[in-house]
C-alpha cells in the first residue's frame, strides 16, 4: 500500500497479488482493483471490483456505485477509441497554372515506445483504500471488541487456522497445550482437563470455555466436556486464550482465564471434507457446506470421532468385578451436527441464528472417591445473536442430558447409575459507545440473566437457580501511546444469596505502534458447582454394610464460599519486525477458599440424636461417616512467568517456542493440615517448526516438556476417605505431521503421529496418577475442498 501511495503502481499491485495468493482476503482484492483504477487500467479495475462485490462485503452498495462510475468511464473511453478518423482526400489536389507542386510529406514512423495508460482516476471515484492490516492478529475476547493484542488489557494468545491445519491435531485440548502457561492433562482417550497457571484437576473447573462467546460450562460438575461440543477443529477459525482472571467481563468461573473458540463464520470458506483413520481404531470424519445468497450466509457441518482408551485399568476376566454394559475400550465416541446462518442488515448490523447437537460416549474420571465413570450424553444449543454498532444481544438455550455410571466396581457394590439433566437459558445485552476527541472513551455496559435448571439423583437441594449480572468497561485512550482500561462486574449467585464483585484495571503503554508494555491487576471467583453445593451421594466402603455419605448439609448452617483469586502481572509484547515477534509476562496470584473434598467425619451419638446417620434404605447400608466439600484453610501464593517467541526467517517457514515457570507456596494456620500442593509442573516448554512449500509439501514438528508433579488424591478406604500422595514423573511429547497438497490445492493427504517417542512398556507416560498410560498413536487423513 505504501508503493501504491507513492504511485509505483506496478510494484504495489505485484506485492498485493502475492499476499492474496498466500492468504486471500476481500480487502486485498479491493485494494488491487483500486490501484489499477488509479493507474488508469480500467478493464482490470472493473473486473477486480466485481470480484470484490461477489464476496458480498458489508459496503457492497457503496462499491457498486464506484463500479458504475468506472464502467461509465470505460464505456466512454472505448467509444473514443473506436471513433473513425477524418477522411483522406480522394486524389491529388489539382495544380493551378504556374503553381509549383508541394512535395508529399514523408510517412511518420510509428512510435516503438509503450503507450501510456489513461489519466489516473480521482480518489473520489475509486473509493477509500482499505488501510487496516487484514493479516494482523486480532483479539475480541479480552475486551469484548475487536482489537490488536498490542492493545489488549490481558495476556493473550491466538491459535490460528494455520496452527490447527499444520499440526494435524484433532482434539482442542491438545491444541491448547502449545500455549505458554497452559496445563493440559489427558487421563483417558475421552477425558482431557485444562487449566492455566496451575490448579489443574480431574473435572477441571478453573477456566471458562466459550464457543463464539457462548458459555459451554457444565453447571452440574463445573467442568468442560470437550467431546460434547457440536463443532470439530475443521470448523474453527481461531482460538483466543486470555490468561489471567476474567470475571470482570465474564463473571463466575472465568477464574484463571477464558478460552474462546471462534468458528468459521457462515458463508465463509469453501465446502469440504476430511476423513482419518488410525491404529487402535481411531477415527475422524468431518464434512461441511458453506455458501452465501445475497446478505444471507450459511454453514452446515457434521462430524464423527472415536478415540480409544490408552489402557484398560481392569482386565475383563475378573470374576469379582461388576462391569458397566458399555465398551470398556472406548475413551470417547462422538457424533455431531451444527447449523448456523447469518443475515446482514446494512453495513454494521447482523443477525445470527443457529444450533448444534452432539451425542457422545465418554470415559471420564470424577473427583473424590468416585473415579472412572462412563457417561452417555447428548448436548445441544439454540442460539440467536444480534450485533450492531452500538447494541449487541445474545440469547441461547442449552440442554445436557444422559446416563452415567461407574465403569466397574466390586460384586455387591453399585455402579451408581444416574440420569443427570441440565437446562440453561441465558440472555445478555450490551451497549457500546465511543466518545471524546483528544481523550477518547470506548465504553461497554452489559446486563445478563441466566436460568439454571438441574436435576441429578445424587443432588439434594435447589433444582433451579436464577443468576443476574451487570458489568461496565471503559477504555480511555490518551493519544496513541497510553490506554487505561477499567472493568467491573457484579454477579448475583443464588446459592450464596449474595452479590459477588469482580474487577480489572490495566495500563498499556506503546512506545511505538508495534510494541506495548502492559500492567494488569484483576480479581475473579468461581462459584460452587451444583455437585459441590447440593451433593447427596451415598458411597459404599470396602467394609461390608458400611456407607460414606457425601452431603451438603452443615451443622452450623454455613455455606461454601466461592473460590477467590487476586492477580497482578506485567507484560511486554514486541511485533516490530516482520521476521519475528516475542512477548514476556511475569505474574503473581493469591488464591483462597479452594473447594475440595473434605475430611471424613465419623457418625457420633449427637448425630443420631438429631436424626443424622443410621440405616440408608436407598443403599441398604449403615452410614458410618460423613463427607462432602469444604473450603480449604490455606492460602496459595503463586508466582511465575511466560516467555514466547515466533520467528519467520523465510516465507513458508515458522519457528515457535515458549517457556512457562510456575512457583507456588502455601500459607497455613497452625490448625490447617492441608498437604503441600505440588500438582503444577514448575517448568513447561514448547517448541516447534511449521513448513509450507510451493510444491505442496507442508507439516509441523512440535515438542513439549513438563517437569515432575506430586498429586494429593483422596481415596476411599476402610477408615473412610483419606489423602494419599502420588508422584508423576516429568515427561516429553514429540508430535509430527506431514501433508501433501495436490489437484490445484483442493486435495491433501497427510499423516500424524502423537507421542512419537512414547512407546515404552517399562516406563510409560502418565499425566495423572489415576490416568491411562499413554502410548504412541498414528492417524492418516484425506482432505478435499471445492
C-alpha positions in Angstrom: 0.0 0.0 0.0 3.0 2.3 0.6 4.1 1.6 -3.0 0.6 2.4 -4.3 0.6 5.7 -2.3 3.9 6.6 -4.0 2.2 5.9 -7.4 4.6 2.9 -8.0 1.5 1.0 -9.1 3.1 -2.0 -10.8 5.3 -2.8 -7.8 2.5 -2.3 -5.3 0.0 -4.4 -7.3 2.5 -7.2 -7.6 3.0 -7.3 -3.8 -0.7 -7.2 -3.1 -1.3 -10.1 -5.6 1.4 -12.1 -3.9 -0.2 -11.6 -0.5 -3.7 -12.5 -1.8 -2.3 -15.7 -3.4 -0.9 -16.8 0.0 -4.0 -15.9 2.0 -6.9 -14.5 0.1 -8.9 -11.6 1.6 -11.6 -9.4 0.1 -10.0 -6.2 1.3 -6.8 -7.0 -0.7 -8.9 -7.7 -3.8 -10.4 -4.3 -3.3 -7.1 -2.6 -3.0 -5.7 -4.3 -6.1 -8.8 -3.1 -8.1 -8.4 0.4 -6.6 -4.7 0.6 -7.5 -5.5 -0.4 -11.1 -8.2 2.2 -11.3 -5.8 4.9 -10.0 -3.3 3.8 -12.6 -5.9 4.1 -15.4 -6.2 0.4 -16.1 -10.0 0.4 -16.2 -10.6 -3.0 -17.7 -8.8 -4.9 -15.0 -10.0 -2.5 -12.3 -13.7 -3.1 -13.2 -13.0 -6.9 -13.1 -11.4 -6.5 -9.7 -14.3 -4.5 -8.2 -16.7 -7.1 -9.5 -14.6 -9.9 -7.8 -14.8 -7.9 -4.5 -18.6 -7.4 -4.8 -19.0 -11.1 -5.4 -17.9 -11.7 -1.8 -20.9 -9.7 -0.6 -19.0 -7.3 1.6 -20.7 -5.0 4.1 -20.1 -2.0 1.9 -21.4 -3.7 -1.2 -23.8 -0.8 -2.0 -21.1 1.9 -1.9 -18.7 -0.1 -4.0 -21.4 -0.8 -6.6 -21.7 3.0 -7.1 -17.9 3.1 -7.6 -18.2 0.3 -10.1 -21.0 2.0 -12.0 -18.9 5.2 -12.4 -15.9 3.3 -13.6 -18.0 1.3 -16.1 -19.3 4.6 -17.5 -15.8 5.9 -17.9 -14.7 2.7 -19.5 -17.6 2.8 -22.0 -16.8 6.4 -22.9 -13.1 5.5 -23.3 -14.0 2.7 -25.7 -16.3 4.9 -27.7 -13.5 7.4 -28.1 -11.1 4.7 -29.2 -13.5 3.4 -31.9 -14.4 6.8 -33.4 -13.5 6.8 -37.2 -10.6 9.2 -38.3 -11.2 12.2 -40.6 -11.5 11.1 -44.3 -8.3 11.5 -46.5 -8.6 13.4 -49.9 -9.7 11.0 -52.7 -6.8 12.0 -55.1 -4.0 14.6 -55.7 -5.0 18.2 -55.4 -5.3 19.9 -58.8 -2.4 22.4 -59.6 -3.2 25.8 -60.9 -1.3 27.2 -63.9 2.1 28.4 -62.9 1.9 26.9 -59.3 4.8 24.8 -58.0 3.6 21.4 -56.7 4.1 20.7 -53.0 6.2 17.6 -52.3 4.4 14.9 -50.3 5.1 14.6 -46.6 7.2 11.6 -45.6 5.3 8.9 -43.8 5.6 9.3 -40.0 7.4 6.5 -38.3 5.3 4.5 -35.8 6.5 5.0 -32.2 8.0 2.0 -30.5 7.5 3.4 -27.0 4.8 1.7 -24.9 1.5 3.6 -24.8 0.9 5.5 -21.6 -2.2 4.5 -19.6 -5.1 6.7 -19.4 -5.2 9.5 -16.9 -5.5 8.4 -13.3 -8.9 8.3 -11.7 -9.6 10.6 -8.8 -9.9 9.2 -5.3 -13.5 10.5 -5.1 -14.4 7.8 -7.6 -12.2 4.8 -6.7 -13.2 4.9 -3.0 -11.2 4.9 0.2 -8.3 2.4 0.5 -8.6 -0.4 2.9 -5.7 0.7 5.1 -6.2 -1.7 8.1 -3.8 -4.7 8.2 -6.1 -7.6 7.3 -3.4 -10.1 8.2 -2.7 -8.6 11.6 -3.7 -10.9 14.5 -6.8 -9.6 16.3 -8.5 -10.4 19.6 -12.1 -9.9 20.6 -12.3 -11.8 23.9 -10.0 -9.6 26.0 -12.3 -6.5 25.8 -15.5 -7.8 24.1 -14.4 -5.9 21.0 -12.0 -6.3 18.0 -8.5 -5.1 18.8 -4.9 -5.9 18.3 -3.1 -8.0 21.0 -0.9 -4.9 21.5 -4.0 -3.1 22.8 -5.4 -6.0 24.9 -5.7 -5.4 28.6 -4.6 -9.1 29.4 -2.1 -11.7 28.3 -3.4 -13.1 25.0 -2.5 -15.9 22.6 -4.2 -16.9 19.3 -4.2 -20.4 17.8 -4.8 -19.8 14.1 -6.2 -21.9 11.3 -2.7 -22.5 10.1 -1.6 -23.8 13.5 -4.6 -26.2 13.5 -4.1 -27.4 10.0 -0.4 -27.9 10.1 -0.4 -29.6 13.5 -2.8 -32.3 12.4 -4.3 -32.3 15.9 -8.0 -33.2 16.1 -8.5 -32.5 19.9 -8.9 -29.0 21.1 -7.2 -29.6 24.5 -4.1 -30.9 22.7 -4.0 -27.7 20.6 -4.1 -25.7 23.8 -1.0 -27.5 25.1 1.2 -25.4 22.8 0.3 -22.2 24.6 2.6 -20.9 27.3 1.2 -21.3 30.8 -1.5 -23.9 29.9 -1.9 -27.0 31.9 -3.3 -29.9 29.9 -3.8 -33.3 31.4 -5.1 -36.3 29.4 -6.5 -39.1 31.6 -8.3 -41.3 29.2 -9.0 -41.2 25.4 -12.0 -39.1 26.2 -11.1 -37.1 29.3 -8.8 -34.1 28.9 -8.6 -31.5 31.7 -7.4 -27.9 31.0 -6.3 -25.2 33.4 -3.8 -22.3 33.2 -1.1 -21.1 35.5 -1.8 -24.0 37.9 -4.6 -25.7 39.8 -5.5 -28.4 37.2 -7.6 -31.3 38.4 -10.0 -34.0 37.5 -13.1 -32.3 36.2 -11.0 -29.2 35.8 -13.1 -26.1 36.7 -10.7 -23.0 36.7 -11.2 -21.9 33.1 -14.3 -20.6 31.4 -14.7 -22.0 27.9 -16.8 -20.2 25.2 -17.8 -21.1 21.7 -18.2 -17.8 19.8 -19.0 -16.1 23.1 -21.5 -18.7 24.3 -20.6 -20.5 27.6 -20.2 -24.3 27.4 -19.7 -24.6 31.1 -21.1 -27.7 32.7 -23.0 -26.4 35.7 -23.6 -29.9 37.2 -19.9 -30.7 37.7 -18.2 -27.4 36.9 -16.2 -28.8 34.0 -15.9 -28.8 30.2 -16.7 -31.9 28.2 -14.7 -31.1 25.1 -16.0 -34.1 23.1 -19.6 -32.8 23.6 -19.0 -29.6 21.5 -21.0 -29.6 18.3 -18.1 -28.4 16.2 -14.7 -30.0 15.4 -11.3 -28.5 14.7 -12.0 -28.1 10.9 -14.8 -25.6 11.7 -12.6 -23.4 13.8 -11.3 -20.0 12.5 -9.1 -19.4 15.6 -9.0 -20.0 19.4 -8.4 -17.0 21.6 -6.8 -17.6 25.0 -7.0 -14.9 27.7 -4.6 -15.7 30.5 -5.4 -14.2 33.9 -8.7 -13.7 35.8 -11.6 -12.8 33.5 -14.6 -12.5 35.9 -14.6 -8.7 35.5 -16.2 -9.2 32.0 -17.4 -12.9 32.0 -18.4 -13.4 35.6 -18.3 -16.6 37.7 -16.0 -19.4 36.6 -13.6 -17.2 34.5 -11.3 -17.8 37.4 -7.9 -18.4 35.8 -8.8 -17.2 32.3 -11.0 -17.5 29.3 -10.8 -19.7 26.2 -13.0 -18.6 23.3 -13.3 -21.0 20.3 -14.4 -18.9 17.3 -15.9 -20.9 14.5 -15.6 -20.0 10.8 -18.5 -17.6 10.0 -21.5 -18.6 7.9 -20.8 -18.1 4.3 -17.0 -18.0 4.7 -14.6 -20.5 3.2 -15.3 -23.4 0.8 -17.2 -26.7 1.2 -15.1 -29.7 2.0 -14.5 -32.8 4.0 -11.7 -34.6 6.0 -11.6 -38.2 7.0 -9.0 -40.1 9.0 -8.2 -43.5 10.5 -5.5 -44.7 12.8 -4.3 -47.5 14.9 -6.4 -48.8 17.8 -9.5 -48.0 15.6 -9.1 -44.2 15.9 -11.4 -42.5 13.5 -12.2 -38.9 12.5 -14.7 -37.5 10.0 -15.8 -34.0 9.2 -17.8 -32.6 6.3 -19.1 -29.1 5.8 -21.0 -26.9 3.4 -21.0 -23.2 3.3 -22.3 -20.5 1.0 -24.0 -17.1 0.6 -27.1 -15.9 -1.1 -27.1 -12.1 -1.1 -27.0 -10.9 2.5 -27.7 -14.4 3.9 -24.8 -16.8 4.7 -24.9 -20.3 6.0 -22.6 -23.1 7.3 -23.6 -26.7 8.0 -21.1 -29.2 9.4 -21.3 -32.8 10.6 -18.6 -34.9 12.2 -17.7 -38.2 13.9 -14.7 -39.0 16.2 -13.6 -42.1 18.0 -10.7 -42.2 20.5 -10.0 -45.5 22.4 -8.7 -45.7 25.9 -5.0 -45.7 26.1 -5.1 -48.6 28.5 -7.8 -50.7 30.2 -7.4 -50.5 34.0 -9.3 -53.7 35.0 -8.9 -56.9 33.0 -12.2 -58.2 31.6 -11.7 -61.7 33.0 -12.1 -60.6 36.7 -14.9 -62.6 38.4 -15.0 -60.3 41.4 -15.8 -57.2 39.5 -19.1 -55.9 38.0 -18.6 -54.0 34.7 -20.9 -51.4 33.2 -22.7 -52.6 30.0 -20.5 -50.4 27.7 -17.5 -50.9 25.6 -14.7 -50.9 28.1 -12.1 -49.9 25.4 -13.9 -46.7 24.4 -12.4 -43.4 25.5 -14.8 -41.2 23.5 -17.1 -41.8 20.6 -19.0 -38.7 19.3 -21.4 -37.7 16.5 -22.2 -34.0 15.9 -24.0 -31.6 13.7 -24.0 -27.9 13.6 -26.1 -25.4 11.5 -25.5 -21.6 11.6 -26.9 -18.8 9.4 -26.2 -15.1 9.3 -28.2 -12.2 7.9 -26.7 -8.8 7.2 -28.8 -5.6 7.6 -26.6 -2.9 6.0 -23.0 -2.3 6.9 -23.0 -2.5 10.7 -25.9 -4.8 11.6 -26.3 -8.6 11.5 -28.4 -11.4 13.0 -27.0 -14.9 13.5 -29.3 -17.8 14.2 -28.3 -21.5 14.6 -28.0 -24.6 16.7 -25.8 -27.6 17.3 -26.2 -31.1 18.7 -23.7 -33.7 19.8 -24.0 -37.2 21.2 -21.0 -38.8 23.0 -20.0 -41.8 24.9 -17.3 -40.6 27.3 -14.9 -42.3 29.8 -14.1 -39.7 32.5 -12.7 -39.5 36.0 -14.7 -37.9 38.7 -13.4 -36.2 41.9 -13.1 -37.7 45.4 -13.6 -41.5 45.6 -15.7 -41.8 42.5 -13.2 -42.4 39.8 -13.7 -44.0 36.4 -17.2 -43.1 35.1 -19.0 -43.8 31.8 -21.2 -41.1 30.5 -23.6 -41.5 27.5 -24.6 -37.9 26.9 -26.4 -35.6 24.5 -25.7 -31.9 24.3 -27.4 -29.2 22.2 -27.9 -25.5 21.8 -30.1 -23.0 20.0 -28.5 -19.5 19.7 -29.7 -16.1 18.5 -27.0 -13.4 18.2 -27.7 -9.7 17.2 -24.9 -7.3 16.5 -24.9 -3.6 15.6 -22.7 -0.6 16.0 -24.0 0.4 19.5 -26.0 -2.5 20.7 -25.4 -6.3 20.9 -27.6 -9.0 22.3 -27.3 -12.8 22.6 -29.8 -15.4 23.8 -29.3 -19.1 23.9 -30.7 -22.3 25.3 -28.6 -25.4 26.0 -29.6 -28.8 27.2 -27.3 -31.6 28.5 -28.7 -35.0 29.4 -27.6 -38.6 29.6 -27.0 -41.7 31.6 -23.9 -42.1 33.8 -22.5 -45.0 35.9 -19.2 -46.2 37.3 -17.2 -48.2 34.7 -16.7 -51.0 37.3 -17.0 -51.9 41.0 -16.7 -55.0 43.2 -19.5 -57.5 43.2 -22.1 -56.5 45.8 -21.5 -52.7 45.2 -23.5 -50.4 43.0 -22.4 -48.8 39.7 -24.1 -45.5 40.8 -26.3 -45.4 37.7 -27.9 -41.9 37.4 -29.5 -39.6 34.8 -28.1 -36.1 35.0 -30.0 -33.3 33.2 -29.2 -29.6 32.8 -31.2 -26.9 31.0 -29.7 -23.4 30.8 -31.4 -20.3 29.4 -29.1 -17.3 29.0 -29.7 -13.8 27.7 -27.4 -10.8 27.7 -27.4 -7.3 26.2 -24.5 -4.9 25.7 -24.4 -1.2 24.9 -21.3 0.1 23.2 -20.3 3.7 22.6 -17.2 5.8 21.8 -16.9 9.5 22.6 -14.3 12.2 23.1 -11.6 13.8 20.9 -8.2 14.3 22.4 -9.1 11.7 25.1 -11.4 9.1 23.8 -13.6 6.6 25.8 -14.7 3.2 24.5 -17.5 2.2 26.9 -19.2 -1.2 27.2 -22.1 -1.7 29.5 -23.9 -5.0 29.8 -26.7 -6.8 31.6 -27.2 -10.6 31.9 -29.6 -13.2 33.2 -29.0 -17.0 33.4 -31.5 -19.6 34.4 -30.1 -23.0 35.5 -32.4 -26.0 35.8 -30.5 -29.1 37.0 -31.6 -32.5 38.2 -29.5 -35.5 39.3 -30.2 -38.4 41.6 -27.2 -37.5 43.7 -28.1 -33.9 44.4 -30.1 -32.7 47.3 -31.4 -29.1 47.2 -32.4 -26.5 44.7 -33.0 -27.6 41.2 -33.5 -24.1 39.7 -31.3 -21.1 40.1 -31.7 -17.5 38.8 -28.5 -15.6 38.2 -28.1 -11.9 37.3 -25.2 -9.8 36.3 -24.1 -6.3 35.2 -20.8 -5.0 34.1 -19.1 -1.9 32.7 -15.8 -1.3 31.0 -14.2 1.9 29.9 -11.1 2.0 27.7 -9.6 5.5 27.9 -7.1 6.4 25.1 -4.6 9.2 25.7 -3.3 9.8 22.2 -1.6 6.8 20.6 0.7 5.8 23.4 -1.4 5.4 26.6 -4.5 3.4 27.2 -6.2 2.8 30.6 -8.8 0.1 30.8 -11.1 -0.3 33.8 -13.6 -3.2 34.1 -16.1 -4.1 36.9 -18.8 -6.6 37.3 -21.4 -7.7 39.8 -22.8 -11.2 39.9 -25.7 -12.4 42.0 -25.2 -16.1 43.0 -28.3 -17.7 44.3 -26.6 -20.4 46.3 -24.5 -17.8 48.2 -27.5 -15.5 48.4 -25.3 -12.5 47.7 -23.7 -10.4 45.1 -20.0 -11.1 44.3 -17.9 -8.3 42.7 -15.0 -8.7 40.3 -12.7 -6.0 38.9 -9.8 -5.5 36.4 -7.6 -2.5 35.8 -4.9 -2.3 33.0 -2.4 0.3 31.9 -1.0 -0.1 28.4 2.0 2.0 27.2 3.0 1.8 23.5 6.4 3.4 22.8 5.8 2.6 19.1 2.9 1.3 17.1 4.3 -2.3 17.2 5.3 -2.8 20.9 3.5 -2.5 24.1 4.0 -2.7 27.9 1.1 -3.9 30.0 0.4 -3.7 33.7 -2.7 -5.5 35.0 -4.5 -6.1 38.3 -7.6 -8.3 38.5 -9.8 -10.3 40.8 -12.1 -13.3 39.9 -14.1 -16.0 41.6 -15.5 -19.5 41.0 -18.9 -20.2 42.5 -19.6 -23.8 43.8 -20.9 -26.1 41.1 -24.2 -28.0 41.7 -22.3 -31.1 42.7 -20.3 -29.1 45.3 -23.2 -27.1 46.6 -26.0 -29.7 46.7 -24.3 -33.1 46.8 -26.2 -36.0 48.4 -24.2 -39.1 47.4 -24.0 -42.4 49.3 -20.6 -44.1 48.7 -20.1 -47.8 49.6 -17.0 -48.6 51.6 -15.0 -51.8 51.5 -16.3 -52.7 54.9 -19.5 -54.8 54.4 -22.6 -52.9 55.3 -20.8 -49.5 55.8 -21.5 -46.3 53.9 -19.8 -43.0 53.5 -22.4 -40.2 52.9 -21.2 -37.2 50.9 -23.7 -34.4 51.6 -24.1 -30.7 51.6 -25.7 -30.3 55.0 -23.6 -28.4 57.6 -24.3 -28.4 61.3 -23.7 -24.6 61.7 -25.9 -23.8 58.6 -23.0 -22.2 56.7 -22.4 -22.4 53.0 -19.4 -23.0 50.8 -17.7 -19.7 49.8 -16.6 -19.0 46.3 -13.0 -19.6 45.3 -11.2 -16.3 45.1 -8.2 -15.1 43.1 -6.3 -11.8 43.1 -3.7 -11.4 40.3 -1.1 -8.9 39.2 1.0 -9.1 36.1 3.4 -7.1 33.9 4.0 -7.9 30.3 5.7 -6.8 27.1 4.9 -7.6 23.5 7.1 -6.8 20.6 5.9 -7.1 16.9 8.3 -4.5 15.5 9.8 -6.8 12.9 8.3 -8.7 10.0 10.7 -11.5 10.8 9.9 -12.2 14.5 7.7 -11.3 17.5 8.1 -12.1 21.1 6.4 -11.5 24.4 7.3 -11.9 28.1 5.0 -11.8 31.2 5.5 -12.0 34.9 2.6 -12.6 37.3 1.6 -13.1 40.9 -1.6 -14.8 42.1 -3.1 -15.0 45.6 -5.7 -17.8 45.8 -8.0 -18.5 48.7 -11.0 -20.7 49.6 -10.2 -23.5 47.1 -13.1 -26.0 47.2 -12.0 -29.7 47.8 -13.4 -32.9 49.2 -13.5 -32.5 53.0 -12.0 -34.9 55.5 -14.5 -37.6 56.6 -16.2 -37.3 60.0 -17.4 -40.4 61.8 -21.0 -40.6 62.9 -21.5 -39.6 66.6 -24.2 -40.0 69.2 -25.2 -36.4 68.8 -25.7 -37.1 65.0 -28.0 -39.9 65.8 -30.0 -37.8 68.3 -30.7 -35.2 65.7 -31.7 -37.8 63.1 -28.5 -38.0 61.0 -26.8 -41.2 60.1 -28.2 -44.7 60.7 -29.6 -47.0 58.0 -29.8 -45.7 54.4 -32.6 -47.6 52.7 -31.6 -46.4 49.2 -28.2 -48.1 49.6 -29.1 -50.8 52.0 -26.2 -49.9 54.3 -25.4 -48.0 57.5 -23.9 -44.6 57.4 -20.6 -44.8 59.2 -19.0 -41.5 58.2 -19.9 -38.1 56.6 -18.2 -36.1 54.0 -18.8 -33.5 51.2 -17.0 -30.4 50.1 -15.3 -27.7 52.0 -13.2 -24.5 51.5 -9.6 -25.2 52.2 -7.9 -23.4 55.0 -4.7 -22.5 53.2 -3.7 -19.5 51.0 -1.8 -20.1 47.8 0.9 -17.6 46.6 1.7 -18.3 43.0 4.4 -16.6 41.1 5.7 -17.2 37.6 6.4 -16.0 34.1 5.9 -16.8 30.5 8.2 -16.2 27.6 7.2 -16.8 24.0 8.6 -16.1 20.5 7.7 -16.8 16.9 10.2 -16.4 14.1 9.6 -16.1 10.3 13.0 -16.4 8.7 11.8 -17.1 5.1 8.4 -17.3 3.5 6.8 -20.7 4.3 8.9 -21.4 7.5 7.7 -20.6 11.0 9.6 -21.4 14.2 7.9 -21.0 17.6 8.9 -21.6 21.2 7.7 -20.7 24.7 8.6 -21.4 28.3 6.5 -21.1 31.5 7.6 -21.0 35.1 5.2 -21.6 38.0 6.3 -21.5 41.6 3.7 -22.0 44.4 3.8 -21.7 48.2 1.1 -22.1 50.8 0.4 -20.0 53.9 -1.3 -22.3 56.5 -2.5 -21.5 60.0 -1.4 -23.9 62.7 -4.7 -25.8 62.7 -4.6 -26.3 58.9 -3.5 -29.8 58.0 -3.6 -29.4 54.2 -0.8 -31.3 52.3 1.7 -29.4 50.2 0.3 -28.7 46.7 2.8 -29.7 44.1 0.4 -30.8 41.3 1.6 -28.0 38.9 4.8 -28.5 37.0 7.3 -25.9 37.8 8.7 -25.9 34.2 6.9 -26.3 30.9 8.5 -25.8 27.4 7.0 -25.9 23.9 8.9 -25.6 20.6 8.0 -26.4 17.0 8.6 -25.8 13.3 6.0 -25.3 10.6 6.8 -25.6 6.9 4.7 -24.8 3.8 6.2 -25.2 0.3 5.0 -24.2 -3.1 5.3 -27.8 -4.3 2.5 -28.8 -1.9 4.5 -30.3 1.0 3.7 -29.0 4.4 3.8 -30.1 8.0 4.9 -29.5 11.6 7.1 -31.0 14.3 6.3 -29.9 17.9 7.9 -30.8 21.2 6.5 -30.4 24.7 8.3 -30.9 28.1 6.7 -30.8 31.5 8.6 -31.3 34.8 7.5 -33.6 37.6 4.4 -33.3 39.8 3.2 -34.6 43.1 -0.6 -35.2 43.4 -2.5 -35.4 46.7 -5.6 -37.5 46.0 -8.4 -38.7 48.4 -9.3 -42.4 48.1 -12.0 -44.5 49.9 -10.6 -47.0 52.4 -11.9 -49.0 55.3 -11.3 -45.9 57.5 -13.1 -43.5 55.2 -11.8 -41.1 52.6 -8.2 -40.2 53.2 -5.3 -38.4 51.4 -2.6 -40.3 49.5 0.4 -38.9 47.7 1.4 -39.9 44.1 4.5 -38.9 42.1 4.1 -38.2 38.4 7.4 -38.1 36.6 8.5 -35.5 34.1 7.6 -36.3 30.5 8.1 -35.2 26.9 5.8 -35.3 23.9 7.0 -35.2 20.3 4.3 -34.8 17.7 4.6 -34.6 14.0 2.6 -34.2 10.8 3.4 -34.3 7.1 1.0 -33.5 4.3 1.0 -33.1 0.6 -1.5 -30.8 -1.3 -2.3 -31.6 -4.9 -5.0 -31.2 -7.6 -4.9 -27.4 -7.7 -4.6 -27.3 -3.9 -8.0 -28.9 -3.5 -6.9 -32.2 -2.2 -4.4 -33.3 0.5 -3.2 -36.5 2.1 -1.4 -36.3 5.4 -0.2 -38.4 8.4 0.1 -37.5 12.0 1.8 -39.1 15.0 1.2 -38.3 18.6 3.8 -39.0 21.2 6.3 -40.3 18.7 8.9 -41.3 21.3 6.4 -42.7 23.8 6.0 -46.5 23.4 7.9 -47.8 26.4 6.1 -50.5 28.4 8.7 -50.3 31.2 8.3 -46.5 31.8 5.1 -45.3 30.2 4.0 -41.7 30.1 1.3 -40.9 32.6 -0.2 -37.4 33.2 -2.2 -38.2 36.3 -1.7 -41.0 38.9 -5.2 -42.4 38.0 -4.8 -41.8 34.3 -4.2 -44.2 31.4 -0.6 -45.0 30.5 -0.2 -43.1 27.2 1.5 -44.6 24.2 2.1 -43.7 20.5 -0.7 -43.1 18.1 -0.8 -42.8 14.3 -3.5 -41.4 12.0 -3.8 -40.9 8.2 -6.1 -38.3 6.7 -7.6 -37.3 3.3 -8.9 -33.7 2.8 -10.8 -32.3 -0.1 -12.3 -28.8 -0.6 -14.1 -27.3 -3.6 
